[in-house]
């Protein structure tokens, strides 16, 4: 196989894997997973097509008989196995949840994305590329942390505190995934409105830790935040 063909197959693999990750994050249908997953497997095989003399499909999977570059080809088979394992796990989760809930919970989303990260590291993808793949998750978590802070109204707020929580949308305009207010600005705003203790400050601490470590400080509360009183 000529190098341009191999490079094309590698690029196709990257694009298809990116699409597969995107479908997981947005909660696409099972049929879309099946289509993209199948194309991804064949794209990976294509990167080693000149190393594989015969490919046989059976009930147990794909068996490739290799004649040259054995170690590299075996590494490719391992990658295919990992992709297949990940694809199977996510597909089973989607099928099991079909018509039972409106979507994945925070915990299920995190676990699904964690599996993606694990497989990316297993195929030695560089850290900066993994961070790019995971960036949508972190972006939406930042946005959710902002709104979580704004909802932490005390049971018996003072007039100043109540006005502070009520006026969040006016203090921070056009908040979105692409425009999350910095923590420092939110902290200053809370202080200006006498919100210096209570759950809002605890959530601000949660947000700070997530920004610095990409780790949830109170993960149980985070996972169940939609089921708890605001």
N, C-alpha and C positions, 0 to 999 in steps of 0.2 A: 504494500500500500504506500502511496506517495505521502509525504509529510503534510501537504495541504489537506488531504482527505482526513488524515488522523486529527489534525488541528480542528477541522470543521466538526468532526464527531465530538471532540472535547468541548468545543463551544456549545454545541447542541445539548450536550449533557448538562453543562452549567445552566443554560437557559431553562431547560426542562425541570431541573432540580429547583431552580428559583421559582418557577411556576407552581411546582408541587408544594413548596413551602408557603407560597401565597395562598393557595387553595385551602391549606390547613388553617391559616390564620383567619381567613374570611369565612370559614365554615361552609365550603362548597359541597355539592352533592357527591354521593359515592361514585356515580358514573364518571364524573370528571376526574376523580382520583384514579379510577381504573384506566382511563384513556391516557392520562399523563404518565402514570406509573409504568404502563407497558412501553410507551415511547422512550421513557428514561432508561429502562433496562436495555432496549435495543441500541440506544445511543452509546451507552457504556460499552456494550459488546463491540460496537463498531470501532471504538478506539483501539481494539486489539484484534481486528478482523484478520490481519495477516499472520497472527500468532495462533489462530484457531482453525484447524483443518476441518473439523466436523462439529456440528451443534445438534444435539438430540434433545427433544422435549419429551418428558415423561411425567408420571404422577408425582414423582419426587422432585421435580424441578428441572434445571438446565444442566446438562452434562457436556462439558467441553473437552475435547481431546486435543492436547497441545503438542506441538512438535518443536517449537523453538521459543526462546526467551521464557522458559518455563516459570521461573520465579515471578516475573512481571505479570504473566498471564494469570498465575494463581492469585496474585494480589488483586487483579481485576475481578476474578470470580468472588473473592472475599468481599469486595466492594458491592458486587451485585447481591450477595447474600445479605449484607447489611441493609441495603436499600429495600430488598424484599421484606426483611424483618420489620423495618420501620413502616413500610407501606402497609403491611399486614396489620400491625398494631393500631395504626391510625384508622384504617378502614374498619376494623372490628369495633373500635370505639364509636365511630360515626354510625355504623349499622345498629349497634346496641342502643344508641340514644335516639334513633330515628323515631319521630312522632311521640316522644316522651317528654322532652324539654324544648324550650325555645332556642337553646344553644348551649355551648360549653360554659361551664362555670370557670371562675378565675383559676381554681386549682387544676382543673382538667386542661385548660389552655396552657398553663405553665408547664404541666407535666408533658403535654404533647410537644411543646417547643423545646423542652429539655431533652427529649428524645432526638429531636432534630439536631440540636447542638452536639449531643454525644456522638451521633453518626458522622457529623462533619469533622469532629476532632479525630475520630477513628480513621478517617481517610486522609488525615494530616493536612486539612485545610488550614491556611494561615489565620492567626488570631484576628487580624484586621478584616479579613473577608467574613469570618464568622460573626464579628461584631456588626458588620453591615447587614448580614442576613437577619440578625436578632434586633436590629434597630427599630423596626415597627413595634415590636412588643414593648420595648423600653419607652418609645415615644408615647404610646397609648397609656402605659403605666404612669408616666409623668402627668399626663392630662387627667387621669383618674385620681391621682393623688391631689392635684389642685382642687378638683371638685369635692373630694372627700373632706378636705380641710374646710371648704366653704359651707359644708352642711353640718358642721359640729356645733350647732347652736346649744348653749347651756339650757338646762331645765328652767332656771329662773334668771334670765339675762338682765343686765341693767339696760337702760334706754340707749346708752351709748354703744353697748355691745350689740344690741339688737339692730341698731341702725348700721353698725359695721357689717354684720352678716348680710343684711338686706341690700346694702349698697355695693356688694362685691361686683355685680355685673357692670356697675357704672365706674368703679375704680379700675377694673381690668376689662377693657373692651376687646371684642372680637377674639376671645380665647378659642383656640382650636389645637388640633394635633400639631400644626405647624407653628403655633404661637402660644406656647405655655408660659405664663409669667414666671420669672425667676423666683426662687425660694426667698432670696433676700428681700425682694419687693413685697412679697406676701407677708413676710415676718414684720417688716416695717409697718405695713398697713394694719396688721393685727395689734401691734403695740400702740399705734395711734388711736385705736378704738378700745383700749383697755382690755384687750383679749390677751392676757399674759399667762393664764393658767387654764387648766381644763383639757377637754378632749381635743380641741382644735390645736393646742400646742403639742399634745402627744402625737397627733397625726402629722404635724409639721416635722417633728423629730423622725417619724417613720419615713417621711418623704426625703429628709436629709440623708438618712442612712442609705436609702435606695439609690440616691444620686451618687453617693460616694462609693458604695460597695455593690450596687445592683443586687441587693439582698433585702428582703422584707423584714423589718424589725419585729412586727407582730403579725406573723403570717396567718394565724388563725382568724384574727379580726379582719385582715385584708381579704382573705378568701370568702368570708361571710359578710362582707360589708353591705351587700345589697339586702341581706335578710335582717340586719340589725337596725334599731332606731337610728335615725340620722343624728 
